Amino acid sequence: MEEKKEFLCGVVEGFYGRPWSMDQRKVLFQWMQHWGLNTYLYGPKDDLKHRLLWREVYSPEEEGQLRTLIVEAQSRGLRFVYALSPGQDIVFSSSCDLTLLKRKLRQVSDLGCQAFAILFDDIDHSMCQADSEAFSSFAHAQVTVTNEIYRFLGEPPVFLFCPTEYCGSLCSPSISKSPYLQTVGEDLLPNITVIWTGSKVISRKLSVDCLAEVESVLQRPPLIWDNLHANDYDSRRLFLGPFKGRDSQLRSHLRGLLLNPNCEFEANYIPLHTLGSWYRAGEEGRKDEEYEYCPDRALSAALHDWMEELNQPLQAGRQSTRADQRSSAPVSRCKTLDTSDNTLRGTCAVARLPVFPLNSSSPPPSPTKVKGEREGQDGEKKRSNQPSQPNHQPPGSRPGAPSGGSRGQKAQGRGPCSGKGLLSESQVRLLVGLHYLPHEHGPSAQKLLQDLTWLKTNCHLVSTNNKKTPAQKVDEWRGRASRFLSLCEDIAQLHCSVVGGANRAVLYDLYPYVWDLRNTALVAKAFICWLDGRVLSDSSALGSWKNCFHWCGKTTGADLLGVESEPWVFKGGVSGEVQMLLPIGSSSELFTHPPPLFPTSRLYNIRPYHSKDKVELYRMVRQLHLRTQGGQESSAAHPDVIGDRCLGPCLALCPEYSFILEDELGVCGCVLGILDVRSFAKRCQASWMPAMRDKYPPKGGNTQDLIQLMEEDQGEYPDSLLYHFPSQLRLDALPELVDISVSRTLLTALLTALKANGSQGVFCEVQPTDRQRLEFLTKLGFLEILRGEARSREGVVLGRLL
């Protein structure tokens, strides 16, 4: 009886997605023992023999793994609870199914397991005809089977039952009036504990009053299956914040509390560390103020301990690279207990991914060429000698405007990200603040969203056609913009520090999230830089991009969509909210795509074009052209010819829609845009072509051919196309990149600017043979709208609405 009354506190591995590996679970047991937790529940939804194939017994190999896990847990003083989820297809009235259920649980019992759980969560309420004839209700069927299994196993001291109505929002019509819960409370044997998640599937807070109501209906104190840190419902969210919103006084109303944490094992250090602090604070004899649980204090203690963990040289999957670290014996992989994969598994030397350039005339590099951070030493030397010096005056903006953060400046201030470094405490706090809790942002995320919201709302202060704004207001806008840009730079530095760190286990689990937020922050940063002196004032707010979500503060996007709504109502977390504050935020295909297979710690920046960039861009596009010509220089007398053809008109006539991509070595790409193709074509004929005729006077056939090609470049597009797609973009100057994802981010920055100034659609011409570029644009929402009719050349025109 004494064991029954022990408060169960620990971890439930009950999420949807790839289950943890055997090695990770053993590390988990070490953590739990160290932090004073006492219970582990095994119930990963994607373990086939836990849920889908629950009738099948474990093979001898799988038995060995499970026995090892049970023994490991018990050796560390932990209670191992084995859970089974037969509810999807069990026939409650079938003696055969009942026999198979008993056989499965008896097998696990024979392996040494002494605690069990039967789960009927996330299933349909309907019953088959046989069950409808045998039982008076769905609850009656579940309770009858559960009671029989409980007796069959010898009435173990810990036996859990998860009802189908497992939270307040799922109860019909309410908790107190639910016939389902009333049946469970009345008919379930009294020593069987009922699982409960609170008022919601993911409850912001758990109150004594709310629990008292369900305790009364169930006629027993429930056990909380706490989904506070669960992230299996949103691939862009991670929760690193402290255990919070659960008062220590709840213990007297509960049988226990088990935390169902992040799918990514390494993300759970702080959640479980702080859960241990919460549990210890509620122990008998520790009621004074010194031991009262404080989430902020618990977070600081967890951060201090996590710092050492983060900087250990661990490989993905928790295989230690240090000889003095205990290494578990290799475990045979099977579909049930160990479904870890090798996607990012490898040594500390992260390989680089060969990628293709967006220049339609340039072939992709061979894999042998990309063997490090750049394509050979010659390329690094050439680029490092280019005039990409720091721009002390912000690129493309008036004096005093916030800087776009040129790479030269970055290199002076912080240095490039390279090699294995240690994550600083400030970076870890930034990481946690950006991935805090489902209903609450951390300080860094709050500041990011507040500043972006304010800058967007007040961008008229720095618009290109607003000359009456007081200087004080302009300075206020630019000061706040400078703070926002600095935070975006910190996010970029955090990304490359995680990638460049020694702990590959942390990299494996956290990389998709820091990478996603890095890319979103790059777009937001480029957009804020672009607003100053380039955005047009709105004469009418109707239909303006500025009318999209205007939240700011500590709340999250889901809070605006309904009181006490579930976190999955609004997806994306901080990345999603930053995205929705941008003009093209509703275009999810521009922001959600898988991360590169091989991470790189290269530090990238995207910013508006400045006139000083022209020389570097011309040199880059000329080198790309030479590559396609096999290194043969065909225009030695006119080194600017290629640049004048590919980039010149846009840089001369609409530089405000040109964006630069740069890394530690300088400029490495650009994207050019035209807001209104019709007016742009007229301006080309009026000013650009005469300038080109003067620059390249007729001295022979070659020059005449050149001028003719330039004329054809400015050929007309059909009115039917320009009506829906008035803008154009040119991706002619992007060389090979270590991280291909930044090319998407670069393109997104341009689309953001075009949309902000009123464009409703954009198109791009691609050669039919350039399948890689066609596929790239198609994935970003571009569709073929014209073929073989554009200009005087064969080409495919792809367009997308904004």
N, C-alpha and C positions, 0 to 999 in steps of 0.2 A: 504493500500500500504506500510505503514511503516513496518508492521509486515512481509510482504513478503520479505523485504530487510534484515531482521535480518539474520546474519550469523548463520547457523545451525551447532552446534558443540556438539558432544556427542557420544553415543554408539549405535551400531546396534547389537542386538542379532540375528545373522544370520548364525551361524555356523552349520555344520553337527554334530550330536551327541546328547547326553542327554541335553535337555534344562535346564536352571537354574530353581531353585525352586522359589516359591512365596516369601519366606523369603529372599532369596538371591537378588531378584530383588528389594525388599524394601531397603535392605542395599545399593544396587547400587544407588538407587535414593538419599539416604542420601549422599553418596560420591559425586555424580554429583552436588548436590546442594552446597555442601561445596567447591567444586573446580571450580564452576562457569560454568559448562556445562549446556546445555539447551535442548537437544533433545535425546529421546530414541526411537529407532525403534524396534518394536517387529516383528521378522521374523525367528524364529528357524526352520531350515530345517526339523528337525525330529518331529515337532508338526504336527500330522496327519492332522488336520483341517486347517493348514496353507498351506500345499502343496499337499499331496497325496489325502486327502479327503476334498479338498477346497470347494466342493459344499455343504457339510453338515453344517447346522447352529449349533451354540453352544447350549448345553442343559441349562436348568435353573441354574444348579449348576455351569457350566462353565461360564455362563453369570455373575454370582455373582463374581466369581474370577476375570474375566476380568474387570468388573466395578470397583472392589476394586483397581486393579492395575492402571487403568486410573485415578481414583480419587487420589490415592497416588502420582502418578507422577505430576498431576496438582497442588496438595497441596504444592509441593516443587518447583513450578515454572518451571516444565519441560514440554516440548511438547511431547505428546505420539503419535507416528506414528504407525498405524497398517498396516502391510504389508500382502499381499496375493500373492501366487505363483500358478496361475492356468495353467501355460504354458505346463506342461507335457502332458495333455490330453484334453485341451479345444478345442472345435470346434468353431472357431471364427465366422463362418457364422451361427451358431445355435442360434436361438432366445431363445431356452430353456436354453442353457448355459449362455447366457447373462442375462437372468432373474434370474437364480440362483446366478450369480456373484453379481448382484445388491442386491438381497435379503440378501446375506451374509454381504456385506459391509453396508447395511442399518441397519442390526442388530447391528453391532459394532458402527455405528454412533449413534444409539439410546442409547447406553451405555455411551455416552459422548465423544467419540473420535472425534476429529476435523481435524486430519491429516492422510493421507493414502498413501500407496505405492502399485503399481502393479509391480510384478517382473517376468521377462521372462528370467532369467539367467539359465545357465546350462541345456539347453533343446536342442532337435534336431531341425534343421532348416526346416525339411520337413513339408509339409502341406497335409492334407487329400484331397481327390478329390473335395469335396464340397467347401473347402476353396480355392483351386486352381482356381475353377470356379468363386468364388465370389470376390477374391482379386487379384491384380496384382503382389503382392509379399508378402513374409513373414512379412516384416516390415510394409507394408500397412495394413495387417490384425491386427497386434498388435496395431498400432497407431489408427486405426479406433475404436477398442474396448476401448482402453484407453481414447480417447477423449470422447466417449459416457459416460463412467463411471464417468469421471471428471465432466461433465455437470450434470449427474444424482445426484451427491453428492452436487451440488450447487457451484461448482468451489471453493473448499476449498483453503485457502491461502497456505497450504503446501500439494502438491500432487507430489509424486515421481514416476518415471518410470525407471525401470532397463531394458536396452536393452539386447538382446542375445549377441551382440558384445559389451561387456562392458569394454574392455581394448584393447590397441593397438595391442597386439599379436593375438587377436581373430578377428581383422578386415581383411576383404578380399576385395581387395589385400593389402590395407593400410588404414590408418585413413582418409586421404584426398580423396581417390578414392573409398571408400566403398559405394556401392549403398544402402546398408542397412542403414548406418548412414545418408546418404544424404536424404533418405526418412523420417527418424525420424526428422531430422533438419527442413525439409520443411513442413511436414504435422502435426507434434505434436503441439498441442495448445501451444502458447508461454509461458503461466504461469505454465506449467507442467515442473518440473525439471527432468533432465536426470542424472541417476547414472553412475559413471565412477570409475574404480579402478586404472587407470594410464596406463603406457606402458605395464605392466604385470598384471596378476591376483594378484601377490604379488610384488609390486613395491619397489625396493630398494630406489629410490628417485623420487620425484615429482618436475618437473621443470616448470618454467613459460612458456618456449618455447613449451614444450610438451602440456601443457594445452591450450595454445593459439591456437594450431592447432585444437584440438578437439572442443574448444569453437567456432571456426569459422565454422566448419562443422555442429555442432548441433544448431548454431545460438542462443546460450544461454550459460551462465556459468554452468558447471556441478556441481554436488555434489559428493564428493569423498567418496566411500565406501572403507575404508582403511583396507586392510588385513595384515598390517605389523605384527601384533601380533597373527594372526589366526594360530591355530595349528591343525585343524581338519584333515589335510592331512597326518599327521605323528604321530603315537601313542608314539614315543620316544622323541618328541621335545616339549619344553615349552619355552615361550618367556617372560622373566621378565625384559628385558632392557627398556630404556627410549624411548619415542616417538622421532623419529629421521628421518632426510632426507627429511623433509618437511619445506621449508622456510616460515617464517611468511608472506612474500610478496605474497604468493599464494592466500591469502584471497580475494584480489581484482579481482581474476580470477575465484572464486568459489562461488557457492550458499551455500556451507557448507562442512563439513567433519565429517563423522561418523566412529568411530573405531570399527571394527569387531574383538574382542580380543580372548584370549584363551578360550577354552571350559571350563576349570577349573576356576570357579569364583574367588577363592582366589588368583589365579596367576595374577589377573588383577589390583592389587592395584597400582603398579608402572606405568604400561602403561597408566592408566586413570589419575593418579595424574599428570604425566608429560604432558599428553594431555591437561589437564587444564592449566598447566603453559604455554604451547605453545599458547593456545587460549587467555589467558589473556595478553600475551606479544604482541599480534597483535592488541589489542584494540586501538581505537582512543585515542590520547593524551598520549600514552605510547611508543613513538618512540625513546626515548633516550637509550643510551648504557646500563644503569642500568637495564632496563626492556627487553633488547634484549634476545631472547630465546637461552639458552645454554643447550644442552642435558645433559652434565656432571653435570652442576650446578643443573638442574632440578632433575637429578637422586639422587644427594646427599640429596636434600630436601625431596624427596619422601622416600628415605631410612630412614631418620630420623623419619618421621611420621609412616612408616610401622613398625618400631621396636616396638612401643607401641601396634600396632594392632596384631603383631605376637605373643606377649606374653600374650594376653588376654585368659582367660579360656573359649573358645568357643567350643561347640560341633559341629560335622559335620552337615552341613545344616544350619549353622548360628544360632543355638539355644544356647543362652547364658546360662552358668551355674551360673552366678552371679545374686543375687536377685535384685540388683539395676540396672541391664541392662534391657532395655525394651524388652519384649518378645512378638512377634506377636502371635495372636490367631492361633490355628491349622487350616490349610487349607485342605479342602477335596481334595484328590488326584484324578486326572482324567488323561486320556491319553493325553489330549491336553495341558493344561497349567502348569501342575506340574507332571513331570515324574521322579522326583528324586527317587533314590532307597536307600536301607538300607544296602548296601554291607559292608561298613566299619562304619556304624553308630553305636554309642554306647557311653558308658561312658568313662571318662578319664582313667579308668583302662583298659588297652588294654589286651584282652585275648590272650592266647598263643595257637598256633596251634599244636595239636599232629601230630607228623611226624614219619616216619618209618626209621630205620637204613638201610644203604646200605649193611651191612653185611648179606649175603644171608642165614646165619644160625641163624640169630637173628630175633625173631618175633617183629612186631610193638608194641610199648607200648600202654597200654590202655589209653583212654582219661583221666581217673581219675588220672593217674600218672603225667601228665604234667600240673602242676597247678601254674606256675610262670615262673621263668627264668630257672629253672633246675628241673630235676626229683627227687624232694625230697631233704631234708636237708642232708641226709647221703651221697648222691652222691656229693654234694658240698663240704662237709668236706673231703671226700676221695680225690677229685681232688685237693682241695686247699692245701693238704699236699704233693702233688706229687712233684718230683724234676723238676719243670718247672721254674727254676730260670732264671733271665736275662742272656742272652749270650752276654757277652761284646765283644767277637769276633764274627763277623757276621757268621751265620750258613752256613756251607758248602762252605765257600769262603776263599780266602787268606786274611791275615791281611791287613786291610786298605780298603777292599771292602765294598760297601754299605750294611748296615744291612738289613736283611729281616724284621726287626720290630717285634721282638718276643713280645708276650703278656706281659711277665714280664717287659720288658722295657717300654711298653706302660702304664702299670699300674703305674710305677714309675713316668713317665713324665706327664701324663694327667689324669690318673685315669679312672675307668670304667664309662661307660655311664649308669646311672640309675636314676630313679626318674624324677620328673618334673623340668626341668631346663629352663633357659632363653637363647634364641638364642643371641649370641653376634653380634655386628655390623660387625666384620670381617667375621663371618660365613655367615651373610646375604649377604655381598658383594661377598663372594665366590659363594654362591647360584646363585646370579644374573649373575655373570661373567661366570658361567658354562652353564646358560640357558639365553642367551643374546638376540640376534635378528636373524632372518632367514638368513641374508646375512653377519653377522658380529659376531665374537666371542668376549666375554669379556676378560679382562686381564688374569684371572686365566685359562680360556680355551686355550688362545693363548700360555701361558707358558707350559701348560700340553702337548699340541700337538707339540710344538717346541722341547721340551726336549725329548719326546718319539721318534720323528723323528730322532733327532741327535744321540741319544743313539743306536737306531736300525741301523742307517747307519754306525756308527763307532764301532759296537760291536766286530769287528775283533781285536780291540786293547786289548780286555780282553779274547779272545778265548783260549780254552784249549790247542790248538796246535800252538799257536803263542808265541814264546819265545823271539822275537827280538824287541818287542815294547818298546820304551823308557819309563822309569818310569814316566816322566813328563806327557806323553800322557795317561798313565794308571790312574794317579792321576786325570787328567782332566775328564776322563770318569766317574770315581767313584764319583767325586765331583758333577758332573751334575746328576748322578744317585741318589745321596743322596738328592738333591733338588727335583727331581721327586718323590721319595718315600715319602718325607715329604708332598708333595701336595696330594698324594694319601691317606695318613693317615688323612689329613684334610678333604678329601671327606668322608672318613669313619666316622669321628667324626661328620661331618655335618649330615650324615644320622641318626645317633643315637640321635642327638640333636633334629632333626625334629620329630622323633618318640617319644622321651621322653618329648617333650614340652607339655605345657598345652593347646595349641590351636589345638583341634582335627579337626576343620574346615580346617585349613591349612594342617594338616596331611592327611586328606582325599583327598585333591586335589593334593598335591605335592608329596605324597609318591611314586607313581609308577615311577616318574622321578628320584628322589634322590636315590631310591632303585636300579634302572637300572644302573645309573652311578656308584653307589657304587660297584656293582658286576663287572662291566667292569673294574673299577679302581683296584679292587682286583686282577683280572687276569693280568692286565698290570704291576702292582707292583710285583707280583710273577715272572713274566717273566723277568723283568729287574734284579731282584735279581738273578734269575737263570742264566742269560747270563754270569755273571762274573765267568770265570773259567770253564764253562760247555759247552758253544756253540762251535761248530766246525767251523773253518775257511772254507769259500767257495773257492775252487780252480777255480770254474767257476761261474760267476754270472747268467748264463742262467738258467731260471727255478727256480731261487732262490726266497724264500719268501721275500727277501729284496727288490725285484723289485716292490712290490705292492706300492700303492700310496705314494708319497714322499712330499706331501704338508706340508707346515708349514707357520706360519705367521698369519695375521689377516683374511685371506680369509677362506672360508668354502669349504668343499669337492665339493659342487655343482659348485663352480667357475672353477674348473679344467675341468669340463665336458661340458663347453660351456659358451660363454660370455652372461651375463644377463639371465642365465637360471633360471627357477623357482626353489625355494628351495626344492620342492618335488622330483627333479631329483635325488638327493642323500639323502637317508633317514637316520635317526638315530641321527642327530646332533652331539654333542661332543662324545657321546657314540658310535655312528656309525663310527666316524672317528678314535677314539682310536681302535675300533674293527678292522678296515681295516688296521691299522698299525701293527697288530699282524699276525703271520704266518697263522693262521686259520681264518682270518677275514672274509672270504667269506662264512663261515659256519654259516649262520644267526640263525639256530635252536639252536646253543649253547649259543646265546646271547639274543634272543628274546623269552621270555616266561612270563606269567602273574605273578605278584608279589603275595606273600603269602596273604591269606585272612586276617590274623591277624598280623600286623607289630610287630616287636620286636626291642628294642633298644640295643640288645646285640652287642658288638663290636667284629667283626671277623677279622682275619688276615690269609692270606695264604702265605707261604714262603717255600723255599727249605729245605729239610731235613738236619739235622745236627746230628752227631754221638751221641750227648748228648740226643737226643730225643728217643734213642732206648729203654731205660728202661721204659719210660712212654708208648711208643707204645706197648711194650710187655705186660705191665700190662693191658692196655686197651683191647687188643685182647683176653687176657686170661679171663678177666671179661665177655666179650661177649660170649665166649665159655661156661663159667660156667652158664650163664643165660640159654643157650639152654639145659644144662644138669640138670636144676632144682636146681642149686646151689651145686651140688655134685662135689667135687674135685676128678677127676680121675687120676691126675698125680702129686700128691703132692710131690713126690720125684724129679720131674723135672719141676720146675715152668716155665722154658723157652720153654717147648715142643711146646705149641701152637704158640708162637711167632716165634720159629725157623721154624715151618712148614708154617705158613701163610705169614710171613714177612721176615724171615731171609735171604733167598737167594737174594732177591732184595736189601735189605739194605746192604748186604755184597759185592755183586758183581756189582751192578749198582745203588748206592745211589744217583747219579746225576739226576735220573728220579723219585725221591720220593718227594712228597710235603706234608707239614704239615698244618693242619687247627687248629687254636687256637682261644680262646676267652679270656676274662679277667681272667678266672680261670686256663688257661693253655691249653695244647694240648687236642683237642677233636676230632681228626680225621686225616686220611692220605689217600693218594692214591699213589700206587706204579706202576711204569712203567718199561718195558723192551724194549729197542730200537730194538735189533735183537735177536729174540727168538732162532735161530739156534746156534749162538755163545754163547749165554747165557747158553743153555743146555750143551754145551761142557765144559764150565767153571764150571758148577755145578758138573759135574761128575769128573772133574779134581781136584777141590779144596773144594767145599762145602760139598759133600757127605763124603769124607774122614774125614773132620773136624767133621761132625756129628757122624760118627762111633767112633771117639775118645771121643767125648763128652758124647755119650750114648753107652758105651761098653756093649756087650751082657751079661746080667745077668738074663735072663729069657725070657719067651715067649713075655711078653709085650714089652720089648725093641726091640726084633727082629721084632715084628709087627710094631713098630714105624719106624724103619729103612726102612722096606718094604713100608710103606705108603709114606715116604719121597721119595723113589725111584719112586713110582707111580706118585707123584706130579710132578716129572720132566719128565714125559712120553713125547713121541714125538707127534707132530701134523703133519698132511699130508702136503706134499710139495705144493699141490694145494692151501692150505689155506695160507701158509707162503709166497707164491709168491706175493699175493696181500696184505696180512696183516702181514708184518714181525714183527710188534710190538705187545706187550701184556700189558694190564693193569689189576690191581687187586684192586678191591674195597672191601677189606675184613675187614677193620678196622675203619669204620665210625659209631660211636654210634648215639643215638638220638640227633637231633639238634632242637633248637627252630625255626630256619629259615631253611627250607629244601632247599631253593634256593642256599645256599652256597655250598651244595654238587655238584650242577651243575657247580658252579664256580670253585670248586676244581678240578673237572674232566677236565674242560676246560683248566685250567692252565697246567695240565699234557699233554694234547693233543697239546697245543701250543709248549711245549718243544720238544716233539717227532717230530713234524713237522719241527721245526727249525733245527734239526739235520738230516733231510733227510728222515724220515719215510713217507711212502705213504699210510699206512693203519694200523689199530690197532684192536685187537679183545679182547674179554673178555668172560670167561666161566661162565655160570649161570645155577643153578639147575632148571629144568622145573617147579618145584612146587613154585618157588620164583616169583610169578606173579608181585609183586610190583616192584621188581628190573628189571624184563623184560620190564615192562611198562616204567619205568624211563629211561632205556637206549634207548628204541625205540623212545621216544620223542626227544632224542638227536641225532637221525640219525643213530643209530645202527640197523642193519638188521640181521636176522638169516641166518647164512652161513653154519652151520654144526650142526647136532643133532645125539647123540648116538654114534658118532665115535671118539670123542675126548678122548684121553688117554684111560684108562681102565675103566672109570666110565661113567655112564649115565650123559649127560649134554648137554646144548644148548650153542653153540658158536655164539656170536653176534659180528659183525664186522662193521666198517665204514672206508671209505677211507678218507684220509687227504689231 
